[in-house]
Amino acid sequence: MTKYIPLTAIDCLIPSLLIDAESPTDVLHANAAARFLAATQMLEALARIELHNANDVDFQHILQVPAMVLRDGCDLMDVLGWRLRV
């Protein structure tokens, strides 16, 4: 496994956001949990409000944020899983 794993939410040739695969497992878990909690809280807030004036582009922009944060959390959990299997 390489030391630095790029986040996959944004596909680019030269990644600039990386996960240190050698971070302590509790740090990987804490960072993943923080992202899952943030995305969950945002989606719960969106579920409680009325968005009848929002158009399709608004919805895409609004939902892109929790999707990206959830993807980051999944990437962190993947690295954590690899670390636990080693």
C-alpha positions as CSV (number, residue, x, y, z in Angstrom):
1,M,0.0,0.0,0.0
2,T,1.3,3.5,-0.8
3,K,1.7,6.0,2.0
4,Y,-0.7,8.6,0.5
5,I,-4.1,7.6,-1.0
6,P,-5.9,10.2,-3.0
7,L,-9.5,11.1,-2.2
8,T,-11.8,9.9,-5.0
9,A,-14.6,12.4,-4.8
10,I,-13.0,14.5,-7.5
11,D,-11.3,12.6,-10.4
12,C,-8.2,14.4,-11.5
13,L,-4.8,13.6,-12.9
14,I,-2.8,15.1,-10.1
15,P,-4.7,14.7,-6.8
16,S,-4.0,17.3,-4.1
17,L,-6.1,15.9,-1.2
18,L,-4.6,12.8,0.2
19,I,-5.1,10.4,3.1
20,D,-2.0,9.4,5.0
21,A,-2.4,5.6,5.1
22,E,0.0,5.4,8.0
23,S,-2.2,7.6,10.2
24,P,-3.2,5.9,13.5
25,T,-6.4,3.9,13.0
26,D,-8.3,6.0,15.6
27,V,-7.5,9.1,13.6
28,L,-8.7,7.6,10.3
29,H,-11.9,6.5,12.1
30,A,-12.5,9.9,13.7
31,N,-12.1,11.7,10.4
32,A,-14.5,9.3,8.6
33,A,-17.0,9.6,11.5
34,A,-16.9,13.4,11.3
35,R,-17.6,13.4,7.6
36,F,-20.5,10.9,8.0
37,L,-22.0,13.0,10.8
38,A,-21.7,16.2,8.8
39,A,-23.3,14.7,5.7
40,T,-26.1,13.1,7.8
41,Q,-26.8,16.4,9.6
42,M,-27.0,18.3,6.3
43,L,-29.3,15.7,4.7
44,E,-31.5,15.7,7.8
45,A,-31.7,19.5,7.7
46,L,-32.7,19.4,4.0
47,A,-35.4,16.8,4.7
48,R,-37.0,19.2,7.1
49,I,-37.2,22.3,4.9
50,E,-39.3,23.1,1.8
51,L,-37.4,23.6,-1.4
52,H,-40.3,24.3,-3.8
53,N,-38.5,27.3,-5.3
54,A,-35.3,25.4,-6.0
55,N,-34.6,24.2,-9.6
56,D,-32.7,21.2,-10.9
57,V,-29.3,23.1,-10.8
58,D,-30.0,24.1,-7.2
59,F,-30.6,20.5,-6.2
60,Q,-27.4,19.4,-7.9
61,H,-25.4,21.9,-6.1
62,I,-27.1,21.2,-2.7
63,L,-26.6,17.4,-3.0
64,Q,-23.1,17.6,-4.3
65,V,-21.8,18.6,-0.9
66,P,-23.0,15.6,1.1
67,A,-22.1,13.3,-1.7
68,M,-18.5,14.6,-1.7
69,V,-18.3,14.4,2.1
70,L,-19.7,10.9,2.2
71,R,-17.2,9.8,-0.5
72,D,-14.4,11.2,1.6
73,G,-15.7,9.2,4.5
74,C,-15.9,6.1,2.5
75,D,-12.3,6.6,1.3
76,L,-11.1,7.0,4.9
77,M,-13.0,3.8,5.9
78,D,-11.4,1.9,2.9
79,V,-7.9,2.9,4.2
80,L,-8.9,2.0,7.7
81,G,-10.2,-1.4,6.5
82,W,-6.9,-2.1,4.7
83,R,-5.0,-1.1,7.8
84,L,-7.0,-3.5,10.0
85,R,-6.5,-6.4,7.6
86,V,-2.7,-6.0,7.6
